[in-house]
Structures are given as structure tokens and as C-alpha cells.
Amino acid sequence: MTTPYVSIAFTNRNDNYGGDLDNRIRKFIEYYAYFSKLWPGLFEFVICDYNPPPDKPKLPEAFAWKELGHVKHVEVPPEVHAATGGPKARKMLDYTGRNVAARHGSGEYTLVLNQDIFVSRSILQFIAARKLQPGYFYRADRCDFNFDPCRQVPPEKFEEVALANTFVVHRRHVLYAGTGDPAELEISRNVTPENIDRRGTYARVDERVDDKDHIVYGDGAAWRLAALRHVSQRNAPPSTALHATEFYQHFFLHTNAGGDFILAPRQAFFDIHGMPETSVFYMHLDSYALVQLFAAGYVQALFIQPHRVYHADHDRSGRLDFKEGMSFTEHETEFSKILRGERDYRVNDADWGMEKFNLPVSNG
């Protein structure tokens, strides 16, 4: 069997999260199976079944994963979750599960996705052309759409209908509104199919733009990182703006809805020891991953409009009982510490992704 180009790292458990999990996973399989058959050998799907409920079939038996082609299943048994997460941990530690999947992948690149994310054909075509570059991590705007009209749509028509029902775009933050329009400061904007191209992420003046492939490369931001580090460490007193919690914003990382699409070399996840594994907080873990990758020397590349990833909107009431252990201001402080070199960007030990456990693994 040939080595896949991209391993898609996916974690979940069969507990009907969001009230419609079964249908979203089935559509996920149907959608990506179409492209897997179009480009054989391009993708590997690594499915982590995290802490499977005792009263439900496990993920490998619950869905027709074989339609995807090259599939690997990894299980985090309840006893392992209990030993690592503690008695008050959520039933699924998403990023620990994603790390497990990423660690077991064999592709040259790793793509972290959720079960309700549908990557646009244009991005998949770019990947199929094997144009990814090893020194970069890739992001894209997330577009929320109403899933109901898309349930019975065949995969080759799915994006067309999803776009017609898109209502919000989650884009990269900007530090100031260069156009004078206060709405430009909003990181999530209401959109219609007619104006989405104008309201998504755009290039800054110091970024390199590939107009043919519609990708923004943040090489300028990498230079800015080195310059600001030098200034902040040698010349600036702690009270200056460069030492504020917002320091990380100077690098314009696309941290908005980050966990729904992170594409990077497989080696990059090993370099940063994976994404944060914690039960203390839930929100903004994906932002840490992007800050970590950037601090480790990987440069941000942005798929800009008309590239996008589509998110099937769903009920979020299941998150209401999540007790966050940190405020966003505290997270901003930690992001800034990592980018100033005051804190190691490797937030996990070398055994990230539950390497020390003998987890059950199967193929197919």
C-alpha cells in the first residue's frame, strides 16, 4: 500500500453530541468518500474513538468508514480516559483524541478536522495536486451553513447547496480597521453567497500572495516576529504594548475556529509535541496549536476566498456545563509568552498523544 499524502485526524465518540451526530458523520463519510475515490491514495483517515459509551456501538461498527478507503481506527478506552483525564474531565477530551489520531497517522501531512467540516473542492484540488509546502501550516475561513437543506444532496453537488445556505464566515482577526469600516474588526461576520468573497480573510500589505492559487503566505509576519522579539526582550520595559496580552495579535494568526481545519506537515505535530492535552479548559485549545506551530518556526499560509471550509451548524447546548479554568485574557497572556519565547511552545511531554499506552488499533 502506498503512503498517503495526507492523514486526516478525526476524533469522536458515539454519543449523539449536538443532537444530530449520526447524520453529520454519515454525510462526512459520503462527502469524503467521493473525493477519496476520485484521488485514490491521497488520503488516510485516522479515526480515534475516544472513551466510547458502554451502551452504544463503538465508532468502527457504527458507521461505514470503509467507504473512505484507507482507514485506521484507534480507541482510547474508558479506563485510559479515567486515568488521564481525572474524575471531573469531560467525556471526550477533543485535543487529546486528535493527538492520538495525528500520532498514528502515516501521511506526509496531517489535517485535523471535525465530523461536521466539509473542505471545499478547491482546497482538496490543491492538496490533490500535491502543492503543500513543508515549512508551512495551512488555515482557511470557516463558513457556517444550515445543514437541513443539504441532507439529501449528493457529494458532487454538496458544496453548491452549502454555499447557498451559508450565513456566517469566521475569518482571521485584524488589529485595526484599515478601511475605516468598524465591521472590519469583526472576526465573525454575517454573509450571503453574494458577498462572502468580500467579507472573508484578506492579505495584509507585508504578506506574499499567490493570486493563481488564492493563498496568502505570511513570510512577512515571520520577519516581524523576529524583529518584535528583539525589541521586546532588549529595549522595551514591561509596561509597553509589546508586553501586553495582545502581543500575539501582531502576527495576525488565523486562530478563529482553528480546530476545524489545521493542515501541517506530520513532523510539525511531533515538533510541537502535539496540541494541548488538558482538562482544565476547553475553549481556545485550537488557538494554542496555531501559536505553537508559528513559534516552532512554521509559517502561516491562508487559503483565502473562494477557498473555504464549511461547517454544518448544530446545537451547542452540550457545552453549557463546561467549566472553563481560564479566562480569554489569561489565554492571551500565554499566547504572548509563547511568542516572546518566555514559555516553551511544547506544552506536552514527549509522550503526547497517549504514546505510553498500548491503545487498540485496527485497520479498515
C-alpha positions in Angstrom: 0.0 0.0 0.0 1.4 3.4 -1.0 2.0 6.0 1.7 -0.9 8.5 1.9 -0.1 12.2 1.2 -2.4 13.5 3.9 -3.7 11.8 7.1 -7.0 13.2 8.3 -7.0 13.1 12.1 -10.5 12.8 13.5 -11.8 12.0 17.0 -15.3 11.5 18.4 -17.5 9.1 20.4 -20.9 7.7 19.6 -22.9 9.9 21.9 -25.0 12.0 19.6 -23.3 15.3 20.5 -25.1 18.2 19.0 -28.3 16.2 18.6 -27.6 15.2 15.1 -24.2 13.5 15.2 -25.2 10.3 13.3 -26.3 12.3 10.3 -23.3 14.6 10.3 -20.9 11.7 10.4 -22.7 9.8 7.7 -22.6 12.9 5.5 -18.9 13.4 6.3 -18.2 9.8 5.1 -20.3 10.2 2.0 -18.6 13.5 1.1 -15.0 12.5 1.6 -15.6 9.0 0.1 -16.4 10.8 -3.2 -13.1 12.6 -3.2 -11.1 9.6 -1.9 -12.3 7.6 -4.9 -11.6 10.5 -7.2 -7.9 10.6 -6.0 -7.0 7.1 -4.7 -4.2 7.0 -2.2 -4.3 10.7 -1.4 -5.9 10.4 2.0 -5.7 8.3 5.1 -8.4 8.7 7.7 -7.3 8.0 11.3 -10.4 7.7 13.5 -9.9 8.0 17.3 -12.9 6.5 19.2 -12.5 8.4 22.5 -13.9 6.9 25.6 -16.7 5.0 23.8 -20.1 4.9 25.7 -20.8 1.5 27.1 -24.4 1.4 25.8 -23.7 2.3 22.2 -21.8 0.6 19.3 -18.2 1.7 19.0 -17.4 4.1 16.2 -15.8 1.4 13.9 -19.0 -0.6 14.0 -21.5 2.3 14.0 -20.6 3.8 10.6 -19.5 2.7 7.1 -15.9 4.0 7.4 -14.7 1.6 4.7 -16.2 3.8 2.1 -13.4 6.2 2.8 -10.7 3.8 1.6 -7.6 3.8 3.7 -8.9 3.9 7.3 -7.2 3.3 10.7 -9.1 3.1 14.0 -7.6 3.9 17.4 -9.5 3.5 20.6 -9.0 5.4 23.9 -10.8 3.0 26.3 -12.8 4.4 29.3 -10.2 3.2 31.8 -7.4 5.1 30.0 -9.6 8.3 29.8 -10.3 7.9 33.6 -6.6 7.5 34.3 -5.5 10.6 32.3 -8.5 13.0 32.5 -9.4 12.7 36.1 -12.9 12.3 37.7 -14.1 15.8 36.6 -13.0 15.7 33.0 -15.4 15.9 30.1 -16.4 12.6 28.5 -14.3 13.4 25.4 -11.0 15.4 25.6 -11.1 16.5 21.9 -7.5 17.6 21.5 -6.0 14.6 23.3 -8.0 12.4 20.9 -6.9 14.4 17.9 -3.3 14.0 19.1 -3.8 10.2 19.3 -5.1 10.3 15.7 -2.3 12.5 14.5 0.4 10.4 16.2 -1.0 7.2 14.5 -1.1 8.8 11.0 1.4 7.8 8.3 0.8 10.6 5.8 3.4 13.2 4.9 0.9 15.9 6.1 -1.7 15.8 8.8 -5.1 17.5 8.6 -7.2 18.0 11.8 -10.9 18.0 11.1 -14.2 17.6 12.9 -17.1 15.4 11.7 -19.1 18.5 10.6 -16.5 20.1 8.4 -16.6 19.9 4.6 -13.5 21.2 2.9 -14.2 22.9 -0.4 -13.4 21.2 -3.6 -10.8 23.9 -4.5 -8.7 23.2 -1.4 -9.0 19.5 -2.0 -7.8 20.0 -5.6 -4.8 22.0 -4.3 -4.0 19.1 -2.0 -4.5 16.5 -4.8 -2.0 18.5 -6.9 0.5 17.9 -4.1 1.3 21.6 -3.8 1.7 21.7 0.0 5.0 23.1 1.3 6.8 21.5 4.3 7.6 24.8 6.0 4.0 26.0 6.3 0.9 25.3 8.3 -2.4 26.0 6.4 -5.6 27.6 7.6 -8.9 28.6 6.0 -12.1 30.6 6.8 -14.8 28.5 8.4 -18.3 29.1 6.9 -21.3 28.1 9.0 -24.3 26.8 7.0 -27.7 25.4 7.6 -27.4 21.7 7.3 -31.1 20.8 6.8 -31.3 21.6 3.0 -28.1 19.6 2.4 -29.0 16.3 4.0 -30.0 14.5 0.8 -27.7 16.4 -1.6 -25.2 14.1 -3.4 -21.5 14.9 -2.7 -20.8 16.4 -6.1 -23.5 19.0 -5.5 -23.0 19.4 -1.8 -20.8 22.5 -1.8 -23.1 24.4 -4.1 -26.0 23.9 -1.7 -23.9 24.5 1.4 -22.7 27.8 0.0 -26.3 28.8 -0.8 -27.2 28.3 2.8 -24.0 29.9 4.4 -24.8 32.7 6.9 -21.5 33.4 8.8 -17.8 33.4 8.0 -15.2 33.1 10.7 -12.1 34.8 9.5 -8.7 36.0 10.7 -8.7 38.8 13.3 -7.3 42.2 12.3 -5.7 44.5 14.7 -7.3 47.6 13.3 -9.8 48.5 10.6 -7.6 49.8 7.7 -10.6 50.6 5.6 -12.2 52.8 8.3 -15.2 50.4 8.5 -15.7 49.2 12.1 -17.2 46.0 10.9 -13.8 45.1 9.6 -12.8 44.4 13.2 -15.3 41.6 13.5 -13.7 38.2 13.3 -17.1 36.6 12.5 -19.3 38.3 10.0 -22.8 37.6 8.7 -22.6 36.8 5.0 -24.6 35.9 1.9 -23.4 33.8 -1.0 -23.1 37.1 -3.0 -20.8 38.9 -0.5 -18.9 36.1 1.1 -15.8 36.6 -1.1 -15.5 40.2 0.0 -16.0 39.5 3.7 -13.6 36.7 4.3 -9.9 36.9 5.2 -7.7 39.1 3.0 -4.0 39.6 2.6 -2.1 42.3 4.5 0.5 44.5 2.8 3.5 42.6 4.1 2.2 39.2 3.1 3.0 37.3 -0.1 0.0 36.5 -2.2 -0.3 33.7 -4.8 -3.1 35.1 -6.9 -3.3 31.9 -9.0 -4.0 29.6 -6.1 -5.5 32.2 -3.8 -3.2 31.6 -1.0 -1.6 34.2 1.4 1.8 33.3 2.7 2.8 35.0 6.0 6.5 35.2 5.3 6.4 38.9 6.3 4.8 38.0 9.6 7.7 35.6 10.4 10.2 38.5 9.9 8.0 40.7 12.1 8.2 38.0 14.8 12.0 38.1 14.9 12.0 41.9 15.0 9.4 42.3 17.7 11.1 39.6 19.9 14.4 41.5 19.6 12.7 44.8 20.6 10.7 43.4 23.4 13.5 41.4 25.0 16.2 44.1 24.8 14.7 47.5 24.7 11.1 47.6 25.8 10.1 47.9 29.5 7.3 45.6 30.7 4.7 48.3 30.6 4.9 48.8 26.8 2.4 47.5 24.3 4.8 44.8 23.1 4.5 43.2 26.6 0.7 43.4 26.7 -1.5 40.4 26.5 -2.3 41.3 22.9 1.3 40.8 21.8 0.4 37.7 19.8 -2.1 39.7 17.7 0.8 41.4 15.9 1.4 38.3 13.9 -2.2 38.0 12.6 -2.5 34.3 13.1 -5.8 32.9 11.9 -6.9 31.5 15.3 -10.6 31.8 14.7 -12.3 28.4 14.7 -8.8 26.9 14.4 -9.6 23.4 15.5 -11.9 22.8 12.5 -9.0 23.0 9.9 -5.3 22.7 10.8 -3.2 21.3 8.0 0.6 20.9 8.6 3.4 18.5 8.0 3.2 15.4 10.1 6.6 16.3 11.6 5.2 19.6 12.8 2.9 17.9 15.3 5.9 16.0 16.6 8.0 19.2 16.8 5.4 20.9 19.0 4.6 17.7 21.0 1.0 17.9 19.7 -1.8 20.2 20.7 -2.5 20.9 24.4 -3.8 18.0 26.4 -5.7 19.3 29.4 -9.0 19.0 31.2 -8.7 22.4 32.8 -10.2 24.3 29.9 -11.9 23.6 26.6 -12.2 26.8 24.6 -9.2 28.2 22.7 -7.1 24.9 22.7 -7.0 25.2 18.9 -5.6 28.7 19.2 -2.7 27.3 21.2 -1.9 24.8 18.4 -1.5 27.6 15.9 0.6 29.8 18.2 2.8 26.7 18.9 3.3 25.9 15.2 4.2 29.6 14.5 6.6 29.7 17.4 8.2 26.4 16.3 9.2 28.2 13.0 6.4 27.1 10.7 4.9 29.9 8.6 1.2 30.6 8.2 -0.4 30.0 4.8 -4.0 31.0 4.4 -6.5 29.6 1.8 -8.5 32.8 1.1 -11.8 33.1 -0.7 -13.1 31.5 -2.8 -11.4 28.7 -0.7 -13.3 27.9 2.4 -14.3 25.1 4.8 -18.0 24.6 5.5 -19.3 23.8 9.0 -22.7 22.1 9.4 -24.3 24.3 12.1 -25.7 22.4 15.1 -27.0 22.7 18.6 -24.3 23.7 21.1 -26.2 23.3 24.4 -24.0 20.4 25.3 -21.2 22.9 26.0 -23.1 24.8 28.6 -21.8 22.8 31.5 -18.2 23.1 30.5 -16.4 24.9 33.3 -13.5 26.9 31.9 -10.5 27.1 34.1 -9.0 30.2 32.4 -10.3 33.5 31.0 -9.6 34.5 27.5 -7.3 37.3 28.8 -5.3 34.7 30.6 -5.0 32.7 27.4 -3.9 35.8 25.5 -1.1 36.2 28.1 0.0 32.6 27.5 -0.1 33.1 23.7 2.1 36.1 24.1 4.6 34.3 26.4 5.0 31.6 23.8 5.7 34.0 21.0 8.1 36.0 23.1 10.0 32.9 24.0 9.2 33.1 27.7 7.3 29.8 27.6 8.1 26.6 25.7 5.9 26.1 22.8 5.9 22.4 23.6 3.1 22.3 26.2 3.0 18.5 26.4 5.7 15.9 27.2 7.3 13.8 24.5 4.7 11.1 25.1 1.9 13.3 23.8 -0.9 11.5 22.0 -1.0 8.8 24.7 2.2 7.2 23.4 2.8 5.4 26.7 -0.5 3.5 26.5 -1.0 0.4 24.4 -4.1 1.6 22.6 -6.2 -0.8 20.5 -5.5 -0.2 16.8 -7.3 -1.7 13.8 -7.5 -1.1 10.0 -10.5 -0.9 7.7 
